[in-house]
Amino acid sequence: MKDTAASPAPGNLDALRLEVAALIVEALNLELEPASIPADDSLFGEGLGLDSIDILEVALVVSKRYGFQLRADNEDNVRIFGSLRSLTEYIGANRTQ
């Protein structure tokens, strides 16, 4: 039997992706619509253009909102923060709230 808590349904993941995008926009005071953030574009550099300080801010608000810790020393951070989709999937699999 599949664990649905660890793997949100695709529709739920789409809703979560928009929620996470809105959280990023609000936390960083970005002047863009959350829905305009492409799911697969990089969050760094040429994509959304975030830097390491921005990612720390995002990690803090994600940790507070979803009830789990994103650690700076996690070797998977490059993958986790690679795109909005990868961040959303990680949140969906690890959230406690």
C-alpha positions as a Markdown table, in Angstrom:
| # | Residue | x | y | z |
|---|---|---|---|---|
| 1 | Met | 0.0 | 0.0 | 0.0 |
| 2 | Lys | 1.3 | 3.4 | -1.0 |
| 3 | Asp | 1.9 | 6.0 | 1.8 |
| 4 | Thr | -0.1 | 9.0 | 0.6 |
| 5 | Ala | 1.4 | 11.3 | 3.3 |
| 6 | Ala | 4.8 | 10.9 | 1.8 |
| 7 | Ser | 3.6 | 11.2 | -1.8 |
| 8 | Pro | 0.9 | 13.9 | -2.3 |
| 9 | Ala | -1.5 | 13.3 | -5.2 |
| 10 | Pro | -0.6 | 15.2 | -8.3 |
| 11 | Gly | -3.4 | 17.7 | -7.9 |
| 12 | Asn | -2.3 | 18.3 | -4.3 |
| 13 | Leu | 1.3 | 18.8 | -5.4 |
| 14 | Asp | 0.2 | 21.4 | -8.0 |
| 15 | Ala | -1.7 | 23.3 | -5.2 |
| 16 | Leu | 1.3 | 23.0 | -2.9 |
| 17 | Arg | 3.6 | 24.2 | -5.7 |
| 18 | Leu | 1.6 | 27.4 | -6.0 |
| 19 | Glu | 1.5 | 27.8 | -2.2 |
| 20 | Val | 5.3 | 27.4 | -2.0 |
| 21 | Ala | 5.7 | 29.9 | -4.9 |
| 22 | Ala | 3.6 | 32.4 | -3.0 |
| 23 | Leu | 5.6 | 31.8 | 0.1 |
| 24 | Ile | 8.9 | 32.5 | -1.8 |
| 25 | Val | 7.4 | 35.7 | -3.3 |
| 26 | Glu | 6.2 | 36.9 | 0.1 |
| 27 | Ala | 9.4 | 36.0 | 2.0 |
| 28 | Leu | 11.6 | 37.7 | -0.5 |
| 29 | Asn | 9.3 | 40.6 | -1.4 |
| 30 | Leu | 9.5 | 39.7 | -5.1 |
| 31 | Glu | 7.5 | 41.8 | -7.6 |
| 32 | Leu | 6.0 | 38.9 | -9.5 |
| 33 | Glu | 3.0 | 36.7 | -9.5 |
| 34 | Pro | 3.6 | 33.3 | -7.8 |
| 35 | Ala | 2.0 | 31.5 | -10.7 |
| 36 | Ser | 4.6 | 33.0 | -13.1 |
| 37 | Ile | 7.4 | 31.1 | -11.5 |
| 38 | Pro | 8.2 | 28.1 | -13.8 |
| 39 | Ala | 8.2 | 24.8 | -11.9 |
| 40 | Asp | 11.3 | 23.5 | -13.5 |
| 41 | Asp | 13.5 | 26.6 | -13.9 |
| 42 | Ser | 16.4 | 27.0 | -11.6 |
| 43 | Leu | 15.9 | 28.9 | -8.4 |
| 44 | Phe | 19.5 | 30.2 | -8.6 |
| 45 | Gly | 21.2 | 32.3 | -11.3 |
| 46 | Glu | 19.6 | 32.4 | -14.7 |
| 47 | Gly | 16.3 | 31.0 | -13.4 |
| 48 | Leu | 14.6 | 33.0 | -10.6 |
| 49 | Gly | 17.9 | 34.6 | -9.7 |
| 50 | Leu | 18.1 | 33.8 | -6.0 |
| 51 | Asp | 21.3 | 33.9 | -4.1 |
| 52 | Ser | 22.5 | 32.0 | -1.0 |
| 53 | Ile | 21.0 | 34.6 | 1.4 |
| 54 | Asp | 17.6 | 34.3 | -0.4 |
| 55 | Ile | 17.8 | 30.5 | -0.1 |
| 56 | Leu | 18.4 | 30.9 | 3.7 |
| 57 | Glu | 15.3 | 33.1 | 3.9 |
| 58 | Val | 13.3 | 30.6 | 2.0 |
| 59 | Ala | 14.5 | 27.7 | 4.1 |
| 60 | Leu | 13.5 | 29.6 | 7.3 |
| 61 | Val | 10.0 | 30.3 | 6.2 |
| 62 | Val | 9.5 | 26.8 | 4.8 |
| 63 | Ser | 10.7 | 25.3 | 8.1 |
| 64 | Lys | 8.3 | 27.5 | 10.1 |
| 65 | Arg | 5.4 | 26.9 | 7.7 |
| 66 | Tyr | 5.7 | 23.2 | 7.1 |
| 67 | Gly | 7.1 | 22.0 | 10.5 |
| 68 | Phe | 10.4 | 20.5 | 9.5 |
| 69 | Gln | 14.0 | 21.6 | 9.5 |
| 70 | Leu | 15.9 | 22.4 | 6.3 |
| 71 | Arg | 19.6 | 22.2 | 7.3 |
| 72 | Ala | 22.4 | 24.2 | 5.7 |
| 73 | Asp | 24.7 | 21.1 | 5.9 |
| 74 | Asn | 22.3 | 18.8 | 4.0 |
| 75 | Glu | 24.2 | 17.5 | 1.0 |
| 76 | Asp | 21.0 | 17.3 | -1.0 |
| 77 | Asn | 20.3 | 21.1 | -0.8 |
| 78 | Val | 21.5 | 21.7 | -4.4 |
| 79 | Arg | 18.9 | 19.2 | -5.6 |
| 80 | Ile | 16.2 | 20.3 | -3.1 |
| 81 | Phe | 16.5 | 24.0 | -4.1 |
| 82 | Gly | 17.2 | 23.2 | -7.7 |
| 83 | Ser | 13.7 | 24.2 | -8.9 |
| 84 | Leu | 10.3 | 25.1 | -7.5 |
| 85 | Arg | 9.2 | 21.5 | -8.4 |
| 86 | Ser | 12.0 | 19.8 | -6.5 |
| 87 | Leu | 11.5 | 22.1 | -3.5 |
| 88 | Thr | 7.7 | 21.4 | -3.6 |
| 89 | Glu | 8.3 | 17.6 | -3.9 |
| 90 | Tyr | 10.7 | 17.7 | -0.9 |
| 91 | Ile | 8.2 | 19.7 | 1.2 |
| 92 | Gly | 5.4 | 17.3 | 0.2 |
| 93 | Ala | 7.4 | 14.3 | 1.3 |
| 94 | Asn | 8.6 | 15.9 | 4.6 |
| 95 | Arg | 6.0 | 18.3 | 5.9 |
| 96 | Thr | 4.5 | 17.7 | 9.3 |
| 97 | Gln | 2.0 | 20.6 | 9.1 |
